[in-house]
Amino acid sequence: MLHLSLQKHCGLVGIHGALMAEEDGAVGDVNREALRRALMVFEPVTVASRPDEPTSALTTGGTVEGTLIGGNLDMVSTAAGWALPDLNGAILLLEAVNMHIGQVDRQLTMLRKAGHLDGVAGIALGQFTGVDLDRRFSIIDLLREHLDRLAVPVLGGLPLGHGRQPLSVPVGANAILDTASKTVTVAL
């Protein structure tokens, strides 16, 4: 929420990332390096899709450029109307944790019907963890139903969120989403 508000009101770049501990209680080496690069290296940060992440099945075609905005779906939908930056021309980053499929549906429906997703250039999908993936109508089916309506490039499978070995990435900066190379590259 803080990143969204700072982007909207001040134009500041933030870091969307997991500083949480891995199962052994330590912050993973992969994320530690991603966070170090995002904070201390003056070159683009590239995050590659992982084919074993369930949202990778939602990848479509296309390449777009825009400001990478977003993060946790619950925070994005809660920010609508007061702290959510204008998403026109943006690449919307979405991830979620411990939500029921009905909650995800309500939040995406509200964002779409209220016009917040109008003009979005592309969607970067991170990890949707703690959501039942084995239902007859899964979270993947639900996301596909909502995102297909936007008719924009979608890159799924990004290791961003609360799943296995999540990474840190700058938000509020210019990015290129490329479904052919299955990467999001953020320039600082």
Phi and psi restraints in degrees (value plus and minus 20) as a CYANA .aco file:
   2 LEU   PHI     -81.1   -41.1
   2 LEU   PSI     -63.6   -23.6
   3 HIS   PHI     -81.8   -41.8
   3 HIS   PSI     -62.0   -22.0
   4 LEU   PHI     -84.3   -44.3
   4 LEU   PSI     -65.3   -25.3
   5 SER   PHI     -85.8   -45.8
   5 SER   PSI     -63.0   -23.0
   6 LEU   PHI     -84.9   -44.9
   6 LEU   PSI     -56.0   -16.0
   7 GLN   PHI     -86.4   -46.4
   7 GLN   PSI     -66.2   -26.2
   8 LYS   PHI     -85.3   -45.3
   8 LYS   PSI     -67.7   -27.7
   9 HIS   PHI    -111.5   -71.5
   9 HIS   PSI     -43.7    -3.7
  10 CYS   PHI    -146.3  -106.3
  10 CYS   PSI     -33.4     6.6
  11 GLY   PHI      52.1    92.1
  11 GLY   PSI       2.4    42.4
  12 LEU   PHI    -102.8   -62.8
  12 LEU   PSI     124.0   164.0
  13 VAL   PHI    -105.8   -65.8
  13 VAL   PSI     118.3   158.3
  14 GLY   PHI    -144.0  -104.0
  14 GLY   PSI    -196.4  -156.4
  15 ILE   PHI    -139.7   -99.7
  15 ILE   PSI      99.3   139.3
  16 HIS   PHI    -113.4   -73.4
  16 HIS   PSI      95.7   135.7
  17 GLY   PHI    -187.2  -147.2
  17 GLY   PSI     141.7   181.7
  18 ALA   PHI    -118.6   -78.6
  18 ALA   PSI      95.9   135.9
  19 LEU   PHI    -121.5   -81.5
  19 LEU   PSI      -3.4    36.6
  20 MET   PHI     -95.3   -55.3
  20 MET   PSI     139.9   179.9
  21 ALA   PHI    -101.8   -61.8
  21 ALA   PSI     127.2   167.2
  22 GLU   PHI     -93.7   -53.7
  22 GLU   PSI    -197.9  -157.9
  23 GLU   PHI     -78.7   -38.7
  23 GLU   PSI     -50.6   -10.6
  24 ASP   PHI    -104.6   -64.6
  24 ASP   PSI     -16.6    23.4
  25 GLY   PHI      72.6   112.6
  25 GLY   PSI     -25.0    15.0
  26 ALA   PHI    -128.2   -88.2
  26 ALA   PSI     129.9   169.9
  27 VAL   PHI     -89.4   -49.4
  27 VAL   PSI     109.4   149.4
  28 GLY   PHI     -82.9   -42.9
  28 GLY   PSI     129.6   169.6
  29 ASP   PHI     -81.8   -41.8
  29 ASP   PSI     -56.6   -16.6
  30 VAL   PHI     -84.3   -44.3
  30 VAL   PSI     -66.6   -26.6
  31 ASN   PHI     -90.5   -50.5
  31 ASN   PSI     -57.5   -17.5
  32 ARG   PHI     -77.5   -37.5
  32 ARG   PSI     -63.5   -23.5
  33 GLU   PHI     -89.0   -49.0
  33 GLU   PSI     -59.6   -19.6
  34 ALA   PHI     -82.9   -42.9
  34 ALA   PSI     -62.0   -22.0
  35 LEU   PHI     -86.1   -46.1
  35 LEU   PSI     -62.6   -22.6
  36 ARG   PHI     -80.3   -40.3
  36 ARG   PSI     -64.7   -24.7
  37 ARG   PHI     -85.2   -45.2
  37 ARG   PSI     -62.1   -22.1
  38 ALA   PHI     -83.9   -43.9
  38 ALA   PSI     -53.7   -13.7
  39 LEU   PHI    -110.7   -70.7
  39 LEU   PSI     -49.5    -9.5
  40 MET   PHI    -143.2  -103.2
  40 MET   PSI     -26.4    13.6
  41 VAL   PHI    -133.7   -93.7
  41 VAL   PSI     111.5   151.5
  42 PHE   PHI    -115.5   -75.5
  42 PHE   PSI      40.6    80.6
  43 GLU   PHI    -166.1  -126.1
  43 GLU   PSI     142.2   182.2
  44 PRO   PHI     -77.0   -37.0
  44 PRO   PSI     126.5   166.5
  45 VAL   PHI    -122.8   -82.8
  45 VAL   PSI     103.5   143.5
  46 THR   PHI    -133.3   -93.3
  46 THR   PSI     111.6   151.6
  47 VAL   PHI    -138.2   -98.2
  47 VAL   PSI     105.2   145.2
  48 ALA   PHI    -119.6   -79.6
  48 ALA   PSI     123.2   163.2
  49 SER   PHI     -86.0   -46.0
  49 SER   PSI     123.9   163.9
  50 ARG   PHI    -126.5   -86.5
  50 ARG   PSI     103.3   143.3
  51 PRO   PHI     -83.5   -43.5
  51 PRO   PSI     -40.7    -0.7
  52 ASP   PHI    -106.0   -66.0
  52 ASP   PSI     -25.0    15.0
  53 GLU   PHI     -98.9   -58.9
  53 GLU   PSI     110.9   150.9
  54 PRO   PHI     -74.8   -34.8
  54 PRO   PSI     -55.8   -15.8
  55 THR   PHI     -90.9   -50.9
  55 THR   PSI     -28.2    11.8
  56 SER   PHI     -82.4   -42.4
  56 SER   PSI     -44.4    -4.4
  57 ALA   PHI     -85.6   -45.6
  57 ALA   PSI     -33.7     6.3
  58 LEU   PHI    -113.7   -73.7
  58 LEU   PSI     -20.7    19.3
  59 THR   PHI     -83.0   -43.0
  59 THR   PSI     112.2   152.2
  60 THR   PHI    -130.7   -90.7
  60 THR   PSI    -171.4  -131.4
  61 GLY   PHI    -136.4   -96.4
  61 GLY   PSI     134.7   174.7
  62 GLY   PHI     105.5   145.5
  62 GLY   PSI     144.1   184.1
  63 THR   PHI    -152.1  -112.1
  63 THR   PSI     112.7   152.7
  64 VAL   PHI    -158.0  -118.0
  64 VAL   PSI     137.3   177.3
  65 GLU   PHI    -145.9  -105.9
  65 GLU   PSI     119.6   159.6
  66 GLY   PHI     157.3   197.3
  66 GLY   PSI     157.5   197.5
  67 THR   PHI     -93.5   -53.5
  67 THR   PSI     110.8   150.8
  68 LEU   PHI    -100.8   -60.8
  68 LEU   PSI      95.2   135.2
  69 ILE   PHI    -150.3  -110.3
  69 ILE   PSI     122.2   162.2
  70 GLY   PHI     112.3   152.3
  70 GLY   PSI    -168.7  -128.7
  71 GLY   PHI     124.7   164.7
  71 GLY   PSI    -150.2  -110.2
  72 ASN   PHI     -86.2   -46.2
  72 ASN   PSI     107.2   147.2
  73 LEU   PHI     -76.1   -36.1
  73 LEU   PSI     -60.9   -20.9
  74 ASP   PHI     -80.8   -40.8
  74 ASP   PSI     -61.0   -21.0
  75 MET   PHI     -91.4   -51.4
  75 MET   PSI     -60.1   -20.1
  76 VAL   PHI     -80.6   -40.6
  76 VAL   PSI     -66.9   -26.9
  77 SER   PHI     -90.6   -50.6
  77 SER   PSI     -54.5   -14.5
  78 THR   PHI     -87.6   -47.6
  78 THR   PSI     -51.8   -11.8
  79 ALA   PHI     -96.2   -56.2
  79 ALA   PSI     -35.6     4.4
  80 ALA   PHI     -76.7   -36.7
  80 ALA   PSI     107.9   147.9
  81 GLY   PHI      77.9   117.9
  81 GLY   PSI     -37.1     2.9
  82 TRP   PHI    -162.3  -122.3
  82 TRP   PSI     -55.0   -15.0
  83 ALA   PHI    -145.7  -105.7
  83 ALA   PSI     -22.2    17.8
  84 LEU   PHI    -102.7   -62.7
  84 LEU   PSI     101.0   141.0
  85 PRO   PHI     -83.8   -43.8
  85 PRO   PSI     141.6   181.6
  86 ASP   PHI     -83.4   -43.4
  86 ASP   PSI     106.2   146.2
  87 LEU   PHI    -113.9   -73.9
  87 LEU   PSI     -16.6    23.4
  88 ASN   PHI     -81.8   -41.8
  88 ASN   PSI      99.0   139.0
  89 GLY   PHI      61.4   101.4
  89 GLY   PSI     -17.2    22.8
  90 ALA   PHI    -111.7   -71.7
  90 ALA   PSI     140.3   180.3
  91 ILE   PHI    -119.1   -79.1
  91 ILE   PSI      96.0   136.0
  92 LEU   PHI    -109.5   -69.5
  92 LEU   PSI     100.2   140.2
  93 LEU   PHI    -112.1   -72.1
  93 LEU   PSI     106.6   146.6
  94 LEU   PHI    -151.5  -111.5
  94 LEU   PSI     115.3   155.3
  95 GLU   PHI    -168.2  -128.2
  95 GLU   PSI     143.5   183.5
  96 ALA   PHI    -172.9  -132.9
  96 ALA   PSI     137.4   177.4
  97 VAL   PHI    -162.5  -122.5
  97 VAL   PSI     117.5   157.5
  98 ASN   PHI      31.7    71.7
  98 ASN   PSI      30.8    70.8
  99 MET   PHI    -139.7   -99.7
  99 MET   PSI     128.4   168.4
 100 HIS   PHI     -99.6   -59.6
 100 HIS   PSI     132.4   172.4
 101 ILE   PHI     -77.2   -37.2
 101 ILE   PSI     -55.1   -15.1
 102 GLY   PHI     -84.9   -44.9
 102 GLY   PSI     -55.7   -15.7
 103 GLN   PHI     -85.3   -45.3
 103 GLN   PSI     -64.6   -24.6
 104 VAL   PHI     -80.7   -40.7
 104 VAL   PSI     -63.9   -23.9
 105 ASP   PHI     -80.7   -40.7
 105 ASP   PSI     -67.5   -27.5
 106 ARG   PHI     -80.8   -40.8
 106 ARG   PSI     -64.0   -24.0
 107 GLN   PHI     -87.7   -47.7
 107 GLN   PSI     -63.8   -23.8
 108 LEU   PHI     -87.3   -47.3
 108 LEU   PSI     -57.9   -17.9
 109 THR   PHI     -82.4   -42.4
 109 THR   PSI     -65.5   -25.5
 110 MET   PHI     -81.6   -41.6
 110 MET   PSI     -67.2   -27.2
 111 LEU   PHI     -80.5   -40.5
 111 LEU   PSI     -62.3   -22.3
 112 ARG   PHI     -90.9   -50.9
 112 ARG   PSI     -68.9   -28.9
 113 LYS   PHI     -91.0   -51.0
 113 LYS   PSI     -47.4    -7.4
 114 ALA   PHI    -100.7   -60.7
 114 ALA   PSI     -23.8    16.2
 115 GLY   PHI      67.2   107.2
 115 GLY   PSI     -15.9    24.1
 116 HIS   PHI     -87.0   -47.0
 116 HIS   PSI     -44.1    -4.1
 117 LEU   PHI    -114.8   -74.8
 117 LEU   PSI     -22.6    17.4
 118 ASP   PHI     -83.2   -43.2
 118 ASP   PSI     108.8   148.8
 119 GLY   PHI      63.4   103.4
 119 GLY   PSI     -17.8    22.2
 120 VAL   PHI     -82.2   -42.2
 120 VAL   PSI     118.3   158.3
 121 ALA   PHI    -103.9   -63.9
 121 ALA   PSI     -52.5   -12.5
 122 GLY   PHI    -187.4  -147.4
 122 GLY   PSI     148.4   188.4
 123 ILE   PHI    -144.8  -104.8
 123 ILE   PSI     108.6   148.6
 124 ALA   PHI    -128.7   -88.7
 124 ALA   PSI      94.6   134.6
 125 LEU   PHI    -122.4   -82.4
 125 LEU   PSI     104.6   144.6
 126 GLY   PHI    -114.8   -74.8
 126 GLY   PSI    -166.8  -126.8
 127 GLN   PHI    -107.7   -67.7
 127 GLN   PSI     109.6   149.6
 128 PHE   PHI    -128.2   -88.2
 128 PHE   PSI      72.8   112.8
 129 THR   PHI    -126.1   -86.1
 129 THR   PSI     132.0   172.0
 130 GLY   PHI      53.3    93.3
 130 GLY   PSI      -2.5    37.5
 131 VAL   PHI    -135.6   -95.6
 131 VAL   PSI     112.1   152.1
 132 ASP   PHI     -81.8   -41.8
 132 ASP   PSI      95.6   135.6
 133 LEU   PHI    -112.0   -72.0
 133 LEU   PSI     -28.3    11.7
 134 ASP   PHI    -126.6   -86.6
 134 ASP   PSI      -5.7    34.3
 135 ARG   PHI     -93.5   -53.5
 135 ARG   PSI     143.3   183.3
 136 ARG   PHI     -80.0   -40.0
 136 ARG   PSI     -58.9   -18.9
 137 PHE   PHI    -135.4   -95.4
 137 PHE   PSI      78.5   118.5
 138 SER   PHI    -105.8   -65.8
 138 SER   PSI     152.9   192.9
 139 ILE   PHI     -80.6   -40.6
 139 ILE   PSI     -53.4   -13.4
 140 ILE   PHI     -85.0   -45.0
 140 ILE   PSI     -63.8   -23.8
 141 ASP   PHI     -80.4   -40.4
 141 ASP   PSI     -64.5   -24.5
 142 LEU   PHI     -84.1   -44.1
 142 LEU   PSI     -67.1   -27.1
 143 LEU   PHI     -80.6   -40.6
 143 LEU   PSI     -62.9   -22.9
 144 ARG   PHI     -79.2   -39.2
 144 ARG   PSI     -64.3   -24.3
 145 GLU   PHI     -79.2   -39.2
 145 GLU   PSI     -64.4   -24.4
 146 HIS   PHI     -92.8   -52.8
 146 HIS   PSI     -65.3   -25.3
 147 LEU   PHI     -95.4   -55.4
 147 LEU   PSI     -51.1   -11.1
 148 ASP   PHI     -79.5   -39.5
 148 ASP   PSI     -52.5   -12.5
 149 ARG   PHI     -85.3   -45.3
 149 ARG   PSI     -43.2    -3.2
 150 LEU   PHI     -99.4   -59.4
 150 LEU   PSI     -43.6    -3.6
 151 ALA   PHI      34.0    74.0
 151 ALA   PSI      28.1    68.1
 152 VAL   PHI    -149.9  -109.9
 152 VAL   PSI     140.9   180.9
 153 PRO   PHI     -80.3   -40.3
 153 PRO   PSI     117.6   157.6
 154 VAL   PHI    -145.2  -105.2
 154 VAL   PSI     110.5   150.5
 155 LEU   PHI    -139.2   -99.2
 155 LEU   PSI      92.4   132.4
 156 GLY   PHI    -121.3   -81.3
 156 GLY   PSI     156.7   196.7
 157 GLY   PHI      61.8   101.8
 157 GLY   PSI      -7.2    32.8
 158 LEU   PHI     -95.7   -55.7
 158 LEU   PSI     114.6   154.6
 159 PRO   PHI    -100.0   -60.0
 159 PRO   PSI      40.9    80.9
 160 LEU   PHI    -145.6  -105.6
 160 LEU   PSI     105.0   145.0
 161 GLY   PHI     119.9   159.9
 161 GLY   PSI    -149.8  -109.8
 162 HIS   PHI    -146.3  -106.3
 162 HIS   PSI       0.4    40.4
 163 GLY   PHI    -115.8   -75.8
 163 GLY   PSI    -172.7  -132.7
 164 ARG   PHI     -89.6   -49.6
 164 ARG   PSI     108.5   148.5
 165 GLN   PHI      23.4    63.4
 165 GLN   PSI      40.3    80.3
 166 PRO   PHI     -91.1   -51.1
 166 PRO   PSI     133.3   173.3
 167 LEU   PHI    -131.7   -91.7
 167 LEU   PSI     149.5   189.5
 168 SER   PHI    -126.1   -86.1
 168 SER   PSI     124.4   164.4
 169 VAL   PHI    -167.1  -127.1
 169 VAL   PSI     122.7   162.7
 170 PRO   PHI     -87.1   -47.1
 170 PRO   PSI     120.0   160.0
 171 VAL   PHI    -141.8  -101.8
 171 VAL   PSI     126.5   166.5
 172 GLY   PHI      74.0   114.0
 172 GLY   PSI     -13.8    26.2
 173 ALA   PHI    -135.4   -95.4
 173 ALA   PSI     143.3   183.3
 174 ASN   PHI     -87.2   -47.2
 174 ASN   PSI     119.3   159.3
 175 ALA   PHI    -161.6  -121.6
 175 ALA   PSI     139.2   179.2
 176 ILE   PHI    -141.6  -101.6
 176 ILE   PSI     103.6   143.6
 177 LEU   PHI    -121.9   -81.9
 177 LEU   PSI      99.3   139.3
 178 ASP   PHI    -145.5  -105.5
 178 ASP   PSI      87.2   127.2
 179 THR   PHI     -93.3   -53.3
 179 THR   PSI     -42.7    -2.7
 180 ALA   PHI     -88.9   -48.9
 180 ALA   PSI     -64.5   -24.5
 181 SER   PHI    -108.8   -68.8
 181 SER   PSI     -26.1    13.9
 182 LYS   PHI      37.9    77.9
 182 LYS   PSI      26.2    66.2
 183 THR   PHI    -155.5  -115.5
 183 THR   PSI     135.0   175.0
 184 VAL   PHI    -138.6   -98.6
 184 VAL   PSI     105.3   145.3
 185 THR   PHI    -137.2   -97.2
 185 THR   PSI     103.3   143.3
 186 VAL   PHI    -128.9   -88.9
 186 VAL   PSI     104.5   144.5
 187 ALA   PHI    -119.1   -79.1
 187 ALA   PSI     113.0   153.0
